[in-house]
Amino acid sequence: MVLVVTASASTAGNPPWIYLTGTIQEVIDELQNQNVSAGKVVYYVDDTTDAKALFCRMG
């Protein structure tokens, strides 16, 4: 599976909400690449192979 990063619309250039779908490892790697703390992840679910996560870049 290919990691899909979907950003919300933003007028400031950096969208605050990011939705990820991919393998569990791809999603975890992207959360780490984005320097996301656990408090900013508002949704995470996985099954045996795939995962989805929603996080906010805003403090």
Secondary structure, DSSP 8 states (H G I E B T S, - for coil): ---EEEE---SSSS-SEEEEEEEHHHHHHHHHHTT--GGGEEEEEE-SSEEEEEEE---
